[in-house]
């Protein structure tokens, strides 16, 4: 039987079980997600996006800087910077177009000097054709490098795990005006790190992983935003076989 005490004003001061008095009963707080659970959710989000933007660096021999937007349909657009030269590119399906800046073109002539006078002449001819143009090639050819392999969502991120059972949380810090924590998973093949908000949905804001033995460190944005990959006008395009002199070391 429930017993209630009535105060002089006619209100109820409290109710308790038979002979139990007035105990304050508070609901136990819901258990918070573990770091491994939050990292797993972040990784599943990352691997589930239809498209995203990546900006950061690939720590290859040239420490290539990349700024690109990629989707699962084979579209990718952006730029990469290596040895202080910047190349803009577009990939649509199995075709790719690259536009080299003046430094990149001049570097081709300089590198040809190590091959001899014939290579220098071929490089100068190729530079004259490629200046102010897009060089069309196969997408497979362009994405052979680690940096540009990031344009292939079907393979570049294949070894990034979709879930983890262990994760180590780093100290919170502010990045790009947002409070973040790092969640790190170490495995036999290396290390994966995702940076997320300390609370709420663990949307991955940046990620660190390896392709082969090359570290990749990139910020992530434009989740599921369509990629604006536009085929250059034919008048602005030269074919890669017509400017082979740009790479004096090609077979």
Backbone as numpy.savetxt, mean C-alpha at the origin, in Angstrom:
# Nx Ny Nz CAx CAy CAz Cx Cy Cz
-39.19 -13.75 47.04 -40.05 -12.56 47.04 -39.16 -11.32 47.04
-39.56 -10.29 46.23 -38.79 -9.04 46.17 -39.27 -8.11 47.26
-38.33 -7.43 47.93 -38.67 -6.47 48.99 -38.21 -5.10 48.56
-39.11 -4.09 48.70 -38.77 -2.72 48.34 -38.94 -1.83 49.55
-38.02 -0.89 49.73 -38.11 0.06 50.84 -38.72 1.35 50.34
-39.72 1.85 51.05 -40.41 3.09 50.66 -39.93 4.22 51.55
-39.54 5.34 50.96 -39.10 6.49 51.73 -40.28 7.40 51.98
-40.09 8.42 52.84 -41.20 9.26 53.27 -41.87 9.96 52.09
-41.12 10.31 51.06 -41.71 11.04 49.93 -42.52 10.12 49.04
-42.56 8.86 49.35 -43.36 7.94 48.57 -42.62 7.29 47.43
-41.31 7.54 47.30 -40.56 6.92 46.21 -39.95 5.61 46.67
-39.40 4.89 45.72 -38.72 3.63 46.01 -37.23 3.91 46.18
-36.71 3.54 47.35 -35.28 3.74 47.57 -34.48 2.62 46.94
-35.06 1.44 46.84 -34.30 0.35 46.23 -34.99 -0.96 46.45
-34.68 -1.96 45.62 -35.27 -3.29 45.74 -34.16 -4.30 45.80
-34.38 -5.35 46.55 -33.37 -6.40 46.62 -34.04 -7.73 46.75
-33.28 -8.77 46.60 -33.81 -10.11 46.76 -34.16 -10.34 48.22
-34.86 -11.39 48.47 -35.32 -11.68 49.82 -34.16 -11.71 50.79
-34.17 -10.75 51.71 -33.14 -10.70 52.75 -31.80 -10.26 52.24
-31.74 -9.68 50.98 -30.42 -9.43 50.37 -29.96 -8.01 50.49
-30.74 -7.05 50.90 -30.30 -5.65 50.99 -30.25 -5.00 49.62
-29.54 -3.84 49.54 -29.49 -3.04 48.31 -28.10 -3.09 47.70
-27.85 -4.03 46.81 -26.54 -4.14 46.17 -26.57 -3.43 44.81
-25.52 -2.65 44.50 -25.40 -2.03 43.18 -24.82 -3.07 42.23
-25.60 -3.41 41.21 -25.13 -4.42 40.25 -24.71 -3.71 38.96
-23.45 -3.83 38.59 -22.92 -3.21 37.38 -22.55 -4.29 36.38
-22.92 -4.04 35.10 -22.59 -5.02 34.06 -21.10 -5.05 33.84
-20.56 -6.23 33.66 -19.12 -6.36 33.40 -18.82 -5.78 32.02
-17.71 -5.03 31.89 -17.37 -4.47 30.58 -17.08 -5.57 29.58
-17.49 -5.34 28.31 -17.22 -6.33 27.27 -15.72 -6.44 27.06
-15.22 -7.63 26.89 -13.78 -7.79 26.69 -13.33 -7.12 25.41
-12.21 -6.40 25.45 -11.71 -5.73 24.25 -11.03 -6.75 23.35
-11.01 -6.42 22.05 -10.37 -7.32 21.10 -8.87 -7.37 21.37
-8.30 -8.54 21.23 -6.86 -8.68 21.42 -6.13 -8.01 20.26
-4.83 -7.77 20.45 -4.03 -7.17 19.38 -4.03 -8.06 18.15
-3.98 -9.38 18.36 -4.00 -10.31 17.22 -5.33 -10.22 16.47
-6.43 -10.06 17.21 -7.74 -9.93 16.57 -7.83 -8.64 15.77
-7.32 -7.55 16.35 -7.36 -6.27 15.63 -6.47 -6.30 14.40
-5.32 -6.95 14.52 -4.44 -7.04 13.36 -5.08 -7.91 12.28
-5.71 -9.00 12.68 -6.38 -9.86 11.72 -7.46 -9.09 10.97
-8.25 -8.29 11.71 -9.30 -7.50 11.06 -8.70 -6.50 10.08
-7.58 -5.86 10.48 -6.92 -4.90 9.59 -6.41 -5.58 8.33
-5.82 -6.76 8.47 -5.29 -7.48 7.32 -6.41 -7.95 6.39
-7.51 -8.39 6.97 -8.64 -8.81 6.14 -9.21 -7.64 5.36
-9.26 -6.46 5.99 -9.70 -5.26 5.27 -8.76 -4.97 4.12
-7.46 -4.98 4.39 -6.45 -4.68 3.37 -6.56 -5.63 2.18
-6.68 -6.91 2.44 -6.73 -7.90 1.37 -8.10 -7.97 0.69
-9.09 -7.30 1.27 -10.42 -7.33 0.69 -10.78 -6.13 -0.16
-9.94 -5.07 -0.14 -10.26 -3.89 -0.93 -10.23 -4.20 -2.43
-11.14 -3.58 -3.17 -11.14 -3.73 -4.63 -10.07 -2.85 -5.26
-9.69 -1.78 -4.55 -8.63 -0.90 -5.03 -8.12 -0.12 -3.84
-6.90 0.43 -3.96 -6.38 1.34 -2.95 -5.20 2.10 -3.50
-4.86 3.19 -2.81 -3.68 3.97 -3.17 -2.54 3.63 -2.23
-1.34 3.62 -2.75 -0.15 3.35 -1.96 0.87 4.46 -2.20
1.47 4.94 -1.10 2.50 5.96 -1.23 3.58 5.68 -0.19
4.82 5.57 -0.65 5.91 5.27 0.28 7.14 4.85 -0.48
7.83 3.86 0.07 9.08 3.45 -0.57 9.24 1.95 -0.60
9.93 1.52 -1.64 10.36 0.13 -1.79 11.87 0.15 -1.59
12.35 -0.54 -0.56 13.76 -0.43 -0.20 14.63 -1.38 -1.00
14.56 -1.20 -2.34 15.42 -1.95 -3.25 16.75 -1.21 -3.37
17.53 -1.56 -4.35 18.85 -0.93 -4.49 18.75 0.57 -4.73
17.66 1.01 -5.36 17.51 2.43 -5.66 16.63 3.16 -4.65
16.16 2.44 -3.62 15.20 3.01 -2.66 14.10 3.76 -3.43
13.36 3.02 -4.23 12.35 3.58 -5.12 11.16 4.13 -4.35
10.81 5.38 -4.62 9.61 5.99 -4.05 8.45 5.74 -5.00
7.31 5.33 -4.45 6.15 5.05 -5.31 4.93 5.84 -4.82
4.08 6.19 -5.77 2.81 6.85 -5.49 1.85 6.34 -6.56
1.02 5.36 -6.20 0.21 4.71 -7.21 -1.18 4.37 -6.69
-2.08 4.09 -7.62 -3.44 3.68 -7.32 -3.71 2.43 -8.16
-4.14 1.35 -7.53 -4.23 0.06 -8.20 -5.57 -0.60 -7.89
-6.06 -1.41 -8.84 -7.27 -2.19 -8.58 -7.10 -3.63 -9.03
-8.11 -4.44 -8.79 -8.05 -5.87 -9.09 -8.33 -6.18 -10.56
-8.70 -5.17 -11.34 -8.98 -5.39 -12.75 -7.76 -5.17 -13.65
-6.59 -4.95 -13.03 -5.39 -4.76 -13.83 -5.12 -3.33 -14.20
-5.79 -2.38 -13.54 -5.54 -0.96 -13.77 -4.63 -0.40 -12.69
-3.70 0.44 -13.09 -2.78 1.04 -12.14 -2.24 2.33 -12.75
-2.13 3.37 -11.95 -1.63 4.65 -12.45 -0.89 5.36 -11.34
0.15 6.09 -11.72 0.90 6.83 -10.71 2.29 7.16 -11.20
3.24 7.15 -10.27 4.62 7.49 -10.60 5.57 6.76 -9.66
6.81 6.65 -10.10 7.86 6.14 -9.22 9.11 6.99 -9.41
9.89 7.09 -8.36 11.10 7.91 -8.39 12.28 7.07 -7.96
13.27 7.01 -8.80 14.49 6.26 -8.50 15.69 7.06 -8.97
16.68 7.17 -8.10 17.91 7.92 -8.41 17.54 9.32 -8.91
16.59 9.95 -8.24 16.20 11.34 -8.47 15.49 11.59 -9.79
15.18 10.55 -10.54 14.40 10.73 -11.75 13.00 10.16 -11.52
12.00 10.81 -12.09 10.61 10.42 -11.88 9.99 9.94 -13.18
9.30 8.82 -13.10 8.61 8.25 -14.26 7.13 8.13 -13.94
6.30 8.69 -14.80 4.85 8.52 -14.68 4.44 7.31 -15.52
3.41 6.59 -15.06 3.03 5.40 -15.80 1.52 5.15 -15.69
1.04 4.38 -16.64 -0.35 3.92 -16.66 -0.34 2.47 -17.09
-1.10 1.64 -16.40 -1.27 0.24 -16.78 -2.76 -0.03 -16.93
-3.14 -0.58 -18.06 -4.51 -1.00 -18.30 -4.47 -2.42 -18.84
-4.89 -3.36 -18.03 -4.85 -4.75 -18.47 -3.45 -5.22 -18.73
-3.17 -5.66 -19.96 -1.86 -6.22 -20.28 -0.93 -5.23 -20.98
-1.32 -3.94 -21.05 -0.49 -2.93 -21.68 -0.10 -1.85 -20.68
1.05 -1.23 -20.92 1.57 -0.20 -20.01 2.20 0.93 -20.81
2.16 2.13 -20.21 2.75 3.31 -20.84 3.57 4.07 -19.79
4.80 4.43 -20.15 5.71 5.12 -19.22 6.20 6.41 -19.84
6.20 7.48 -19.04 6.71 8.78 -19.49 7.89 9.17 -18.60
9.08 9.27 -19.20 10.30 9.54 -18.45 10.58 11.05 -18.39
11.09 11.51 -17.26 11.47 12.92 -17.17 12.83 13.13 -17.79
13.23 14.39 -17.86 14.47 14.73 -18.56 15.68 14.09 -17.91
15.70 14.03 -16.60 16.84 13.41 -15.92 16.94 11.93 -16.26
15.81 11.26 -16.28 15.82 9.84 -16.63 16.33 9.59 -18.04
15.92 10.45 -18.95 16.38 10.31 -20.33 17.89 10.56 -20.44
18.36 11.60 -19.76 19.80 11.89 -19.79 20.62 10.79 -19.12
20.04 10.19 -18.07 20.74 9.08 -17.40 20.95 7.92 -18.36
20.00 7.70 -19.26 20.14 6.62 -20.24 21.36 6.84 -21.13
21.56 8.08 -21.54 22.73 8.39 -22.38 24.01 8.22 -21.57
23.98 8.68 -20.33 25.17 8.56 -19.48 25.54 7.10 -19.24
24.53 6.27 -18.96 24.80 4.85 -18.72 25.28 4.16 -19.99
24.80 4.61 -21.13 25.24 4.02 -22.40 26.73 4.23 -22.62
27.28 5.26 -22.00 28.71 5.52 -22.14 29.57 4.37 -21.65
29.06 3.57 -20.73 29.81 2.41 -20.24 29.83 1.28 -21.24
28.95 1.36 -22.25 28.86 0.31 -23.26 29.59 0.66 -24.55
29.93 1.93 -24.70 30.68 2.31 -25.88 29.93 3.27 -26.79
30.60 3.78 -27.83 30.04 4.80 -28.73 28.74 4.37 -29.41
28.64 3.10 -29.82 27.42 2.66 -30.51 26.22 2.73 -29.58
26.42 2.35 -28.33 25.33 2.40 -27.35 24.92 3.84 -27.08
25.89 4.76 -27.04 25.58 6.18 -26.82 24.75 6.71 -27.98
25.13 6.36 -29.19 24.38 6.82 -30.37 22.96 6.28 -30.35
22.81 5.00 -29.98 21.46 4.41 -29.91 20.63 5.06 -28.81
21.27 5.38 -27.67 20.56 6.02 -26.58 20.09 7.42 -26.98
20.95 8.17 -27.65 20.57 9.53 -28.07 19.40 9.48 -29.05
19.41 8.51 -29.95 18.32 8.38 -30.90 17.01 8.02 -30.18
17.12 7.10 -29.21 15.94 6.69 -28.45 15.38 7.83 -27.60
16.28 8.60 -27.01 15.85 9.73 -26.17 15.10 10.75 -27.01
15.58 11.01 -28.22 14.92 11.97 -29.11 13.49 11.52 -29.44
13.30 10.21 -29.59 11.97 9.69 -29.89 11.06 9.68 -28.66
11.63 9.42 -27.48 10.84 9.24 -26.27 10.53 10.55 -25.55
11.29 11.59 -25.83 11.09 12.85 -25.10 9.67 13.38 -25.32
8.98 13.64 -24.20 7.62 14.16 -24.28 6.57 13.15 -24.69
6.94 11.87 -24.75 6.03 10.82 -25.17 5.87 9.77 -24.07
4.88 8.91 -24.27 4.74 7.69 -23.46 5.33 6.53 -24.24
6.10 5.70 -23.56 6.65 4.50 -24.17 5.72 3.34 -23.84
5.15 2.72 -24.87 4.22 1.62 -24.65 4.98 0.29 -24.59
4.61 -0.53 -23.61 5.22 -1.85 -23.45 4.17 -2.79 -22.89
4.56 -4.04 -22.69 3.63 -4.96 -22.03 3.61 -4.66 -20.54
2.47 -4.89 -19.91 2.38 -4.69 -18.47 3.31 -5.64 -17.74
3.47 -6.85 -18.25 4.37 -7.81 -17.60 5.80 -7.28 -17.58
6.21 -6.64 -18.66 7.57 -6.09 -18.74 7.76 -4.99 -17.70
6.79 -4.10 -17.58 6.92 -2.98 -16.65 6.89 -3.44 -15.21
6.10 -4.46 -14.91 5.93 -4.89 -13.51 6.92 -5.96 -13.08
7.97 -6.15 -13.85 9.02 -7.09 -13.44 9.76 -6.59 -12.20
9.89 -5.28 -12.04 10.59 -4.74 -10.87 9.73 -4.90 -9.63
10.37 -4.96 -8.47 9.64 -5.10 -7.22 8.69 -3.93 -7.02
9.17 -2.71 -7.29 8.35 -1.53 -7.05 7.07 -1.56 -7.87
7.17 -1.86 -9.15 6.00 -1.85 -10.02 5.18 -3.13 -9.91
5.73 -4.16 -9.25 4.92 -5.36 -9.01 3.77 -5.05 -8.06
3.84 -3.91 -7.35 2.74 -3.48 -6.49 1.48 -3.19 -7.30
1.63 -3.08 -8.61 0.47 -2.88 -9.48 -0.24 -4.18 -9.80
0.23 -5.29 -9.25 -0.39 -6.59 -9.49 -0.96 -7.12 -8.17
-2.21 -6.79 -7.89 -2.81 -7.17 -6.62 -2.92 -8.68 -6.46
-2.93 -9.40 -7.57 -3.07 -10.85 -7.49 -1.80 -11.54 -7.01
-0.66 -10.83 -7.05 0.57 -11.51 -6.64 1.44 -10.72 -5.65
1.42 -9.40 -5.71 2.33 -8.62 -4.86 2.04 -8.82 -3.38
0.77 -9.04 -3.03 0.38 -9.11 -1.63 0.01 -10.53 -1.21
0.37 -11.49 -2.04 -0.04 -12.87 -1.80 0.49 -13.41 -0.47
1.69 -12.98 -0.07 2.30 -13.52 1.14 1.98 -12.69 2.39
1.21 -11.63 2.22 0.72 -10.90 3.40 -0.39 -11.75 4.01
-0.27 -12.16 5.27 -1.27 -13.07 5.84 -2.63 -12.41 5.97
-3.67 -13.23 5.88 -5.04 -12.73 6.06 -5.44 -12.75 7.53
-4.71 -13.49 8.35 -5.00 -13.54 9.78 -3.73 -13.90 10.53
-3.69 -13.52 11.80 -2.54 -13.83 12.65 -3.03 -14.31 14.00
-2.20 -15.07 14.67 -2.55 -15.54 16.02 -1.77 -14.80 17.09
-0.71 -14.09 16.68 0.08 -13.32 17.62 0.41 -11.97 17.02
0.37 -10.93 17.84 0.73 -9.58 17.39 1.27 -8.79 18.56
2.23 -7.95 18.25 2.85 -7.10 19.27 2.45 -5.66 19.00
1.95 -4.99 20.02 1.49 -3.61 19.89 2.61 -2.64 20.22
2.81 -1.65 19.35 3.77 -0.60 19.61 3.15 0.56 20.36
3.95 1.50 20.77 3.44 2.66 21.50 2.68 3.59 20.55
1.57 4.20 21.01 0.81 5.12 20.15 1.68 6.30 19.73
1.43 6.79 18.54 2.11 7.99 18.06 1.23 8.67 17.03
1.52 9.93 16.75 0.71 10.69 15.80 1.39 10.68 14.43
0.67 10.25 13.40 1.16 10.24 12.04 0.11 10.88 11.15
0.54 11.85 10.34 -0.37 12.56 9.43 -1.58 13.12 10.19
-1.33 13.61 11.41 -2.38 14.21 12.21 -3.34 13.24 12.85
-3.01 11.95 12.80 -3.91 10.92 13.35 -3.14 10.05 14.35
-3.81 9.72 15.45 -3.22 8.86 16.45 -3.23 7.42 15.95
-2.09 6.74 16.01 -2.00 5.38 15.49 -1.15 4.51 16.42
-1.36 3.21 16.28 -0.48 2.23 16.92 -0.05 1.24 15.85
1.11 0.63 16.06 1.57 -0.40 15.15 1.26 -1.77 15.73
0.87 -2.68 14.87 0.65 -4.07 15.24 1.57 -4.92 14.38
2.43 -5.70 15.03 3.48 -6.43 14.32 3.31 -7.93 14.48
3.41 -8.62 13.36 3.40 -10.08 13.38 4.70 -10.58 12.75
5.43 -11.40 13.49 6.68 -11.96 13.00 6.48 -13.42 12.64
6.96 -13.79 11.46 6.84 -15.18 11.03 8.15 -15.62 10.40
8.21 -16.86 9.94 9.46 -17.39 9.42 9.98 -16.59 8.23
9.06 -16.11 7.41 9.48 -15.40 6.21 9.76 -13.94 6.42
9.59 -13.42 7.63 9.85 -12.01 7.87 8.86 -11.40 8.84
8.43 -10.18 8.53 7.62 -9.41 9.47 6.58 -8.61 8.70
5.40 -8.52 9.27 4.33 -7.68 8.72 3.91 -6.71 9.81
3.79 -5.43 9.45 3.38 -4.41 10.40 2.23 -3.62 9.79
1.14 -3.44 10.55 0.07 -2.56 10.11 -0.09 -1.46 11.15
-0.44 -0.27 10.70 -0.66 0.88 11.58 -2.14 1.21 11.55
-2.77 1.24 12.72 -4.21 1.46 12.82 -4.51 2.45 13.93
-5.75 2.90 13.96 -6.20 3.75 15.07 -6.21 2.91 16.35
-5.87 3.52 17.51 -5.86 2.76 18.76 -7.23 2.20 19.14
-8.31 2.83 18.67 -9.66 2.38 18.99 -10.51 2.36 17.73
-11.68 1.75 17.83 -12.59 1.71 16.70 -12.15 0.71 15.64
-12.73 0.82 14.47 -12.40 -0.09 13.38 -10.92 0.04 13.03
-10.19 -1.07 12.99 -8.74 -0.99 12.70 -8.44 -0.88 11.21
-8.92 0.20 10.61 -8.63 0.44 9.19 -7.13 0.60 9.00
-6.51 -0.18 8.11 -5.06 -0.07 7.93 -4.69 1.25 7.27
-3.90 2.06 7.98 -3.47 3.35 7.44 -2.12 3.24 6.74
-1.33 2.29 7.14 -0.07 1.99 6.46 0.30 0.55 6.75
1.18 0.02 5.93 1.57 -1.37 6.08 3.03 -1.53 5.67
3.70 -2.44 6.35 5.09 -2.78 6.03 5.15 -4.29 5.83
5.74 -4.72 4.71 5.89 -6.14 4.45 7.06 -6.31 3.48
7.28 -7.53 3.03 8.40 -7.79 2.13 7.92 -8.51 0.88
8.53 -8.17 -0.24 8.36 -8.93 -1.47 9.71 -9.57 -1.74
9.77 -10.88 -1.64 11.07 -11.54 -1.64 11.78 -11.11 -0.38
12.94 -10.50 -0.53 13.65 -9.97 0.64 13.73 -8.45 0.60
12.84 -7.83 -0.18 12.84 -6.37 -0.32 11.72 -5.76 0.53
12.06 -4.92 1.51 11.03 -4.30 2.36 10.21 -3.26 1.59
8.92 -3.25 1.88 7.99 -2.28 1.32 7.32 -1.55 2.49
7.36 -0.21 2.48 6.77 0.59 3.56 5.89 1.64 2.91
4.56 1.51 3.04 3.66 2.39 2.31 2.47 2.82 3.15
2.00 4.06 2.93 0.72 4.52 3.46 -0.37 4.06 2.51
-1.58 3.88 3.07 -2.71 3.39 2.28 -3.84 4.41 2.32
-4.44 4.69 1.16 -5.62 5.56 1.12 -6.48 5.18 -0.08
-7.49 5.98 -0.36 -8.38 5.77 -1.51 -8.91 4.34 -1.58
-9.35 3.83 -0.42 -9.89 2.48 -0.37 -11.12 2.37 -1.27
-11.12 1.40 -2.18 -12.25 1.11 -3.07 -12.64 2.28 -3.96
-11.75 3.24 -4.16 -11.98 4.34 -5.08 -11.56 3.90 -6.48
-12.38 4.11 -7.52 -12.00 3.68 -8.87 -10.67 4.30 -9.32
-9.88 3.51 -10.01 -8.59 3.97 -10.53 -8.81 4.76 -11.82
-8.21 5.95 -11.89 -8.32 6.77 -13.10 -7.13 6.47 -14.00
-7.25 5.39 -14.75 -6.20 4.98 -15.68 -6.68 5.27 -17.10
-6.08 6.25 -17.75 -6.51 6.64 -19.09 -5.43 6.33 -20.11
-5.83 5.67 -21.17 -4.90 5.33 -22.25 -4.43 6.61 -22.95
-3.12 6.82 -23.10 -2.64 8.03 -23.76 -3.08 8.07 -25.23
-3.19 9.27 -25.78 -3.50 9.42 -27.20 -2.39 8.77 -28.03
-2.76 8.17 -29.13 -1.78 7.47 -29.97 -0.69 8.41 -30.47
-1.03 9.70 -30.63 -0.02 10.66 -31.10 1.05 10.93 -30.05
0.78 10.54 -28.81 1.73 10.77 -27.71 2.46 9.50 -27.32
2.43 8.48 -28.17 2.97 7.16 -27.81 4.02 6.71 -28.81
5.10 6.13 -28.27 6.08 5.40 -29.09 6.17 3.99 -28.53
6.51 3.04 -29.38 6.58 1.65 -28.96 7.95 1.35 -28.35
7.96 0.47 -27.36 9.20 0.16 -26.65 10.27 -0.40 -27.58
9.86 -1.18 -28.61 10.86 -1.74 -29.51 11.53 -0.68 -30.37
10.93 0.50 -30.46 11.52 1.58 -31.24 12.47 2.45 -30.43
12.51 2.23 -29.10 13.40 3.03 -28.25 14.22 2.11 -27.34
14.66 1.00 -27.87 15.43 0.05 -27.05 16.72 0.65 -26.53
17.20 1.67 -27.20 18.44 2.31 -26.76 18.34 2.98 -25.40
17.10 3.14 -24.90 16.94 3.75 -23.56 17.56 2.88 -22.47
17.63 1.57 -22.72 18.23 0.65 -21.77 19.44 0.00 -22.40
20.63 0.59 -22.23 21.82 0.07 -22.90 22.24 -1.31 -22.40
21.67 -1.76 -21.28 22.05 -3.06 -20.73 21.04 -4.15 -21.03
19.99 -3.79 -21.80 18.98 -4.79 -22.14 19.58 -5.83 -23.09
19.05 -7.04 -23.00 19.54 -8.11 -23.88 19.10 -7.84 -25.32
